[in-house]
């Protein structure tokens, strides 16, 4: 079973709880994006472990993915 398939139930729950936020997005599509962010961080950590900062990575991803003005301080 792939990571995407394991994340589909969570993606389905997110889509059900916020349908207006994800118009025309399937659970498979949302799961693929989530996995891409996770795997991207893992690749960056492997390529440059000395300079990779997980908190910075997640903060940057959050800033890219959230609507403008919605980020918590």
C-alpha positions in Angstrom: 0.0 0.0 0.0 1.4 3.4 -0.9 1.6 6.4 1.4 -1.0 8.1 -0.8 -3.5 5.3 -0.2 -2.9 5.4 3.5 -3.6 9.1 3.6 -6.9 9.0 1.6 -9.1 8.4 4.6 -7.7 11.5 6.2 -8.1 13.5 3.0 -11.7 12.3 2.8 -12.3 13.6 6.3 -10.7 17.0 5.5 -12.8 17.3 2.3 -16.0 16.4 4.2 -15.3 19.0 6.9 -14.4 21.9 4.6 -15.9 21.2 1.1 -15.9 24.9 0.1 -12.1 25.2 0.7 -11.4 22.4 -1.8 -13.7 22.7 -4.8 -13.1 20.1 -7.5 -10.5 18.3 -5.4 -10.6 14.6 -5.0 -9.4 12.8 -1.9 -6.7 11.2 -4.0 -5.5 14.6 -5.2 -5.4 16.1 -1.7 -3.6 13.1 -0.4 -1.0 13.4 -3.2 -0.3 17.0 -2.4 0.1 16.2 1.3 2.4 13.3 0.5 4.4 15.6 -1.8 5.0 18.1 1.0 6.0 15.3 3.4 8.3 13.5 0.9 9.8 16.9 -0.2 10.9 17.6 3.3 12.4 14.2 3.7 14.4 14.6 0.4 15.6 18.1 1.5 16.7 16.6 4.9 18.6 13.8 3.1 20.3 16.2 0.6 21.3 18.8 3.1 20.9 17.5 6.7 23.1 20.1 8.2 21.1 23.0 7.0 17.6 21.5 6.9 15.3 22.9 9.5 12.0 21.0 9.8 10.2 23.9 11.6 11.3 26.3 8.9 10.2 23.9 6.1 6.7 23.5 7.6 6.4 27.2 8.2 7.3 27.9 4.6 4.9 25.2 3.4 2.1 26.6 5.5 2.7 30.1 4.2 2.6 28.8 0.6 -0.6 26.7 1.1 -2.7 28.9 3.3 -4.8 31.8 2.0 -3.2 35.1 2.5 -3.9 36.7 5.9 -4.9 33.4 7.5 -1.6 32.4 9.1 -1.3 32.3 12.9 1.5 34.4 14.3 
